Amino acid sequence: MNPATRSLYRRLLFASRDYPTGAAVARSKLHDAFTKQAALPEADVPAVHAKGEFVLKELEALAKLRKYRALKKRYY
């Protein structure tokens, strides 16, 4: 596993703490996804890495939306 992939895995693992169904479910899904891509040819790595970055941004947006809704619910 190259350093960029390892970094993506760690960032996704950190972001999965706010996953709606729980961190344990997200961790197992993440592990399965990275295990399936282990034997990927080098030519396909950038495309899969870009998809992983997209999923990371979606997880961050989901967490921010959840926090915003909780905050809004407290004051209105």
N, C-alpha and C positions, 0 to 999 in steps of 0.2 A: 504494500500500500504506500503510495507516494505521499509526501507531506501535504499536498493540497487536498487530497482525498481524506486524509486523516483529520485535517483541520475542518473540513466540511462535516465529517462524521461527528466530531466533537461539538461543533456548533449546533447541529441538528439534535444531538442528544441533550444539550443544554436547553434548547428551545422546546423540546418535547415535555418539559416539566409542566407546561401550561396546556397540554393536549387535553381536549374535552373528556375523553374516555379514561384518562389516567396515564401516568408516566410509564407504568409497567407495560401497558399495551403498546404505547408508542415505541418504547425501547425494543420490544420484540419485533414489531413491524420494521423498524429501522435496521435492526440486525439482519433480518431476513432479506431485505432489499439489498443491503451491501454484500451479503453472502452470495446472492444470485449473480451479482455483477462482478464477482471476483475474477472470473476467467474471460473478461471482456477484452477484445483486441484494442490495442493502443489507439487506433484510428477512431474508435467510438467513445473514448473517454471524455473528450471535451463536451460532447452533446449530453452525455449522462450527467456530467458535472454541472452543466448549465441548468438541467432539469432539477438537480438537487438544490442549487442556489434559489431557483424559483420556489420550490417547496419550503425552503427556509424562510423566504420573504413572506410567504402565505401564512406560515405558522406565527411569525412575528406580528403580522397584521391581525390575525385571529386573537392573539393574546391582548393586543392593544385595544381591539374592539370590545373584548370581554371586560377589560378593566374600565373602559370608558362607560360601558353600559352599567356596570356596578356603581360607579361614581355618580352617574346621572340618576340612577334609581334612589340613591341615598338622599339627594337634595331636591327631587321633584316629586 
